[in-house]
Amino acid sequence: MTNIIVEFIKLFERVKEDRIKILEGEIDLVYIR
């Protein structure tokens, strides 16, 4: 039961990191233009 919660938190953290990377990429594109 606890393992499921841990895996869910890991997955959530990974998704959050990916979103931040995407946002940073979009900001970089705006500055390049």
N, CA, C and O atoms as a CHARMM CRD file, in Angstrom:
* protein
*
  132
    1    1 MET  N      0.84900  -1.20300   0.00000 PROA 1      0.00000
    2    1 MET  CA     0.00000   0.00000   0.00000 PROA 1      0.00000
    3    1 MET  C      0.88000   1.24700   0.00000 PROA 1      0.00000
    4    1 MET  O      0.65500   2.16900  -0.78300 PROA 1      0.00000
    5    2 THR  N      1.87500   1.27300   0.87100 PROA 2      0.00000
    6    2 THR  CA     2.76500   2.45100   0.96100 PROA 2      0.00000
    7    2 THR  C      3.54800   2.62000  -0.33500 PROA 2      0.00000
    8    2 THR  O      3.78100   3.74600  -0.77500 PROA 2      0.00000
    9    3 ASN  N      3.95900   1.50600  -0.95400 PROA 3      0.00000
   10    3 ASN  CA     4.73700   1.57100  -2.18900 PROA 3      0.00000
   11    3 ASN  C      3.97200   2.28600  -3.29500 PROA 3      0.00000
   12    3 ASN  O      4.56400   3.03700  -4.07000 PROA 3      0.00000
   13    4 ILE  N      2.66400   2.06100  -3.37600 PROA 4      0.00000
   14    4 ILE  CA     1.83000   2.70000  -4.38700 PROA 4      0.00000
   15    4 ILE  C      1.87700   4.22000  -4.21100 PROA 4      0.00000
   16    4 ILE  O      2.00500   4.96000  -5.18700 PROA 4      0.00000
   17    5 ILE  N      1.77500   4.67200  -2.98100 PROA 5      0.00000
   18    5 ILE  CA     1.81500   6.11000  -2.68200 PROA 5      0.00000
   19    5 ILE  C      3.17100   6.69000  -3.07200 PROA 5      0.00000
   20    5 ILE  O      3.24200   7.75900  -3.67800 PROA 5      0.00000
   21    6 VAL  N      4.24800   5.98300  -2.72400 PROA 6      0.00000
   22    6 VAL  CA     5.60600   6.44000  -3.05500 PROA 6      0.00000
   23    6 VAL  C      5.76700   6.55600  -4.56700 PROA 6      0.00000
   24    6 VAL  O      6.28500   7.55600  -5.06200 PROA 6      0.00000
   25    7 GLU  N      5.32600   5.53900  -5.29900 PROA 7      0.00000
   26    7 GLU  CA     5.42800   5.55200  -6.76500 PROA 7      0.00000
   27    7 GLU  C      4.62600   6.71200  -7.35200 PROA 7      0.00000
   28    7 GLU  O      5.07100   7.36300  -8.29700 PROA 7      0.00000
   29    8 PHE  N      3.46400   6.96500  -6.80100 PROA 8      0.00000
   30    8 PHE  CA     2.60600   8.05600  -7.27300 PROA 8      0.00000
   31    8 PHE  C      3.30300   9.40300  -7.07800 PROA 8      0.00000
   32    8 PHE  O      3.28400  10.25700  -7.96500 PROA 8      0.00000
   33    9 ILE  N      3.91800   9.58100  -5.90700 PROA 9      0.00000
   34    9 ILE  CA     4.64200  10.82600  -5.61400 PROA 9      0.00000
   35    9 ILE  C      5.81400  10.98900  -6.58300 PROA 9      0.00000
   36    9 ILE  O      6.03800  12.08300  -7.10100 PROA 9      0.00000
   37   10 LYS  N      6.56000   9.91300  -6.83100 PROA 10     0.00000
   38   10 LYS  CA     7.68900   9.96000  -7.77600 PROA 10     0.00000
   39   10 LYS  C      7.19400  10.37900  -9.15500 PROA 10     0.00000
   40   10 LYS  O      7.79200  11.23500  -9.80700 PROA 10     0.00000
   41   11 LEU  N      6.09000   9.76500  -9.59500 PROA 11     0.00000
   42   11 LEU  CA     5.51500  10.07500 -10.90600 PROA 11     0.00000
   43   11 LEU  C      5.10200  11.54600 -10.97000 PROA 11     0.00000
   44   11 LEU  O      5.37600  12.22800 -11.95800 PROA 11     0.00000
   45   12 PHE  N      4.44700  12.03000  -9.92000 PROA 12     0.00000
   46   12 PHE  CA     4.00800  13.42700  -9.84600 PROA 12     0.00000
   47   12 PHE  C      5.19900  14.37000  -9.94000 PROA 12     0.00000
   48   12 PHE  O      5.15300  15.36000 -10.67100 PROA 12     0.00000
   49   13 GLU  N      6.27600  14.06700  -9.19600 PROA 13     0.00000
   50   13 GLU  CA     7.48800  14.89900  -9.21800 PROA 13     0.00000
   51   13 GLU  C      8.09400  14.93500 -10.61600 PROA 13     0.00000
   52   13 GLU  O      8.54300  15.98600 -11.07400 PROA 13     0.00000
   53   14 ARG  N      8.10800  13.79100 -11.29200 PROA 14     0.00000
   54   14 ARG  CA     8.67600  13.71000 -12.63800 PROA 14     0.00000
   55   14 ARG  C      7.86200  14.56400 -13.60900 PROA 14     0.00000
   56   14 ARG  O      8.43000  15.30000 -14.41700 PROA 14     0.00000
   57   15 VAL  N      6.55200  14.46700 -13.53200 PROA 15     0.00000
   58   15 VAL  CA     5.66800  15.25600 -14.40000 PROA 15     0.00000
   59   15 VAL  C      5.88200  16.74600 -14.14600 PROA 15     0.00000
   60   15 VAL  O      5.93900  17.53600 -15.08900 PROA 15     0.00000
   61   16 LYS  N      6.00100  17.13400 -12.87000 PROA 16     0.00000
   62   16 LYS  CA     6.22200  18.53500 -12.50800 PROA 16     0.00000
   63   16 LYS  C      7.53500  19.03600 -13.10600 PROA 16     0.00000
   64   16 LYS  O      7.59800  20.14300 -13.64100 PROA 16     0.00000
   65   17 GLU  N      8.58300  18.21400 -13.01000 PROA 17     0.00000
   66   17 GLU  CA     9.89000  18.57400 -13.58200 PROA 17     0.00000
   67   17 GLU  C      9.78000  18.75200 -15.09100 PROA 17     0.00000
   68   17 GLU  O     10.33000  19.70300 -15.64600 PROA 17     0.00000
   69   18 ASP  N      9.07300  17.84100 -15.75500 PROA 18     0.00000
   70   18 ASP  CA     8.90600  17.93300 -17.20400 PROA 18     0.00000
   71   18 ASP  C      8.18500  19.21900 -17.58400 PROA 18     0.00000
   72   18 ASP  O      8.56200  19.87000 -18.55800 PROA 18     0.00000
   73   19 ARG  N      7.15600  19.59600 -16.83400 PROA 19     0.00000
   74   19 ARG  CA     6.42400  20.83300 -17.10800 PROA 19     0.00000
   75   19 ARG  C      7.32500  22.05000 -16.95300 PROA 19     0.00000
   76   19 ARG  O      7.26100  22.97600 -17.76200 PROA 19     0.00000
   77   20 ILE  N      8.15900  22.05600 -15.92600 PROA 20     0.00000
   78   20 ILE  CA     9.09300  23.16600 -15.70800 PROA 20     0.00000
   79   20 ILE  C     10.06600  23.24500 -16.88900 PROA 20     0.00000
   80   20 ILE  O     10.34700  24.33900 -17.37800 PROA 20     0.00000
   81   21 LYS  N     10.57800  22.11200 -17.34800 PROA 21     0.00000
   82   21 LYS  CA    11.49800  22.07800 -18.48700 PROA 21     0.00000
   83   21 LYS  C     10.81900  22.63300 -19.73000 PROA 21     0.00000
   84   21 LYS  O     11.42200  23.40800 -20.47300 PROA 21     0.00000
   85   22 ILE  N      9.55500  22.24000 -19.96400 PROA 22     0.00000
   86   22 ILE  CA     8.79000  22.72200 -21.12100 PROA 22     0.00000
   87   22 ILE  C      8.59900  24.23800 -21.02900 PROA 22     0.00000
   88   22 ILE  O      8.78000  24.95100 -22.01600 PROA 22     0.00000
   89   23 LEU  N      8.23600  24.72300 -19.84600 PROA 23     0.00000
   90   23 LEU  CA     8.06500  26.16300 -19.64100 PROA 23     0.00000
   91   23 LEU  C      9.36300  26.91300 -19.89100 PROA 23     0.00000
   92   23 LEU  O      9.36200  27.95700 -20.54300 PROA 23     0.00000
   93   24 GLU  N     10.47600  26.38700 -19.37600 PROA 24     0.00000
   94   24 GLU  CA    11.78100  27.01100 -19.58800 PROA 24     0.00000
   95   24 GLU  C     12.11300  27.03500 -21.07300 PROA 24     0.00000
   96   24 GLU  O     12.64500  28.02600 -21.57300 PROA 24     0.00000
   97   25 GLY  N     11.80700  25.95900 -21.77700 PROA 25     0.00000
   98   25 GLY  CA    12.03500  25.88800 -23.22400 PROA 25     0.00000
   99   25 GLY  C     11.23400  26.94300 -23.96800 PROA 25     0.00000
  100   25 GLY  O     11.74800  27.57500 -24.89100 PROA 25     0.00000
  101   26 GLU  N      9.97400  27.14100 -23.57500 PROA 26     0.00000
  102   26 GLU  CA     9.12500  28.15200 -24.20500 PROA 26     0.00000
  103   26 GLU  C      9.67400  29.55100 -23.94000 PROA 26     0.00000
  104   26 GLU  O      9.67000  30.39900 -24.83200 PROA 26     0.00000
  105   27 ILE  N     10.14500  29.79400 -22.71900 PROA 27     0.00000
  106   27 ILE  CA    10.72400  31.09400 -22.36900 PROA 27     0.00000
  107   27 ILE  C     11.97400  31.33300 -23.21600 PROA 27     0.00000
  108   27 ILE  O     12.18400  32.44200 -23.70800 PROA 27     0.00000
  109   28 ASP  N     12.80400  30.30100 -23.38800 PROA 28     0.00000
  110   28 ASP  CA    14.01100  30.41000 -24.21800 PROA 28     0.00000
  111   28 ASP  C     13.62900  30.78000 -25.64500 PROA 28     0.00000
  112   28 ASP  O     14.27300  31.63500 -26.25400 PROA 28     0.00000
  113   29 LEU  N     12.59700  30.15300 -26.18300 PROA 29     0.00000
  114   29 LEU  CA    12.15700  30.45000 -27.54600 PROA 29     0.00000
  115   29 LEU  C     11.72400  31.91100 -27.67300 PROA 29     0.00000
  116   29 LEU  O     12.03900  32.57400 -28.66100 PROA 29     0.00000
  117   30 VAL  N     11.00400  32.40500 -26.67400 PROA 30     0.00000
  118   30 VAL  CA    10.54100  33.80100 -26.68900 PROA 30     0.00000
  119   30 VAL  C     11.73200  34.75200 -26.69000 PROA 30     0.00000
  120   30 VAL  O     11.74100  35.73500 -27.43100 PROA 30     0.00000
  121   31 TYR  N     12.73000  34.46700 -25.87000 PROA 31     0.00000
  122   31 TYR  CA    13.91000  35.35000 -25.78800 PROA 31     0.00000
  123   31 TYR  C     14.73200  35.29800 -27.07700 PROA 31     0.00000
  124   31 TYR  O     15.29600  36.31000 -27.49200 PROA 31     0.00000
  125   32 ILE  N     14.80400  34.10800 -27.72000 PROA 32     0.00000
  126   32 ILE  CA    15.55300  33.97200 -28.97400 PROA 32     0.00000
  127   32 ILE  C     14.90300  34.85500 -30.04500 PROA 32     0.00000
  128   32 ILE  O     15.61300  35.50200 -30.81500 PROA 32     0.00000
  129   33 ARG  N     13.59400  34.89200 -30.10700 PROA 33     0.00000
  130   33 ARG  CA    12.88600  35.72300 -31.07200 PROA 33     0.00000
  131   33 ARG  C     13.11200  37.18300 -30.73100 PROA 33     0.00000
  132   33 ARG  O     12.60200  38.06500 -31.42100 PROA 33     0.00000
